[in-house]
Amino acid sequence: MPWYVFNPINSPASPCDPNNYVLIGSSPPSCPGPNKFLCAIQASDNMEIPIITCELCSEIALALQNRIDTTNVLLRS
């Protein structure tokens, strides 16, 4: 699955809004710690826009709450 970098246009930005992401390819980006902010997600693709399922949105919320990277979510400093 491809990776997308979180790149919000407006603030505050919803991490579950697919329009806040930019496709970067099949390799995960470098996201230096400490884990405080959303860096990137791995998701299925729909014309270069991530498909953010309810499960992925929950995984994003869990990663941000616990400040830990998960299988499909990377955080940055």
C-alpha positions as CSV (number, residue, x, y, z in Angstrom):
1,M,0.0,0.0,0.0
2,P,1.2,3.5,-0.7
3,W,2.2,6.1,1.9
4,Y,0.8,9.6,2.3
5,V,2.3,12.6,4.1
6,F,0.0,14.6,6.3
7,N,0.0,18.1,4.7
8,P,-3.1,20.0,6.0
9,I,-4.2,23.1,4.1
10,N,-6.4,24.6,6.8
11,S,-6.0,24.7,10.5
12,P,-7.3,22.9,12.5
13,A,-7.0,20.0,10.1
14,S,-8.8,16.7,10.6
15,P,-6.4,13.7,10.3
16,C,-9.3,11.7,8.9
17,D,-9.8,14.0,5.9
18,P,-8.2,12.4,2.9
19,N,-7.7,15.9,1.3
20,N,-5.0,16.6,4.0
21,Y,-2.6,14.1,2.6
22,V,-0.1,14.0,-0.3
23,L,0.9,10.7,-2.0
24,I,4.6,10.0,-1.6
25,G,5.0,6.4,-2.9
26,S,5.5,2.8,-1.6
27,S,8.2,3.5,0.9
28,P,7.5,5.1,4.3
29,P,9.0,8.6,4.9
30,S,11.5,9.6,7.5
31,C,9.6,10.9,10.5
32,P,12.0,11.8,13.3
33,G,10.8,11.6,16.9
34,P,9.8,12.3,19.5
35,N,6.3,11.2,18.5
36,K,4.0,14.2,18.9
37,F,2.4,15.0,15.6
38,L,1.0,13.1,12.7
39,C,3.6,12.5,9.9
40,A,2.2,9.9,7.5
41,I,-0.2,7.1,6.9
42,Q,-0.3,4.0,4.8
43,A,-3.6,3.5,3.0
44,S,-5.3,2.1,-0.1
45,D,-5.3,4.6,-3.0
46,N,-8.1,6.2,-4.9
47,M,-6.6,8.4,-7.7
48,E,-3.7,9.6,-5.4
49,I,-6.0,10.2,-2.5
50,P,-5.9,7.9,0.6
51,I,-9.0,5.8,1.4
52,I,-9.4,6.5,5.1
53,T,-11.6,3.8,6.6
54,C,-13.2,3.9,10.1
55,E,-10.5,1.4,11.2
56,L,-7.7,3.6,9.9
57,C,-9.2,6.7,11.5
58,S,-9.3,4.9,14.8
59,E,-5.7,3.8,14.3
60,I,-4.7,7.4,13.7
61,A,-6.5,8.5,16.9
62,L,-4.9,5.7,18.9
63,A,-1.4,6.6,17.6
64,L,-1.8,10.3,18.4
65,Q,-3.3,9.6,21.9
66,N,-0.6,7.1,22.9
67,R,2.2,8.9,20.9
68,I,3.3,5.7,19.3
69,D,3.8,4.7,15.7
70,T,1.5,1.9,14.4
71,T,1.5,-0.3,11.4
72,N,-0.2,2.3,9.2
73,V,0.6,5.5,11.1
74,L,3.9,7.3,11.6
75,L,4.3,10.3,14.0
76,R,7.0,13.0,14.1
77,S,8.3,15.7,16.4
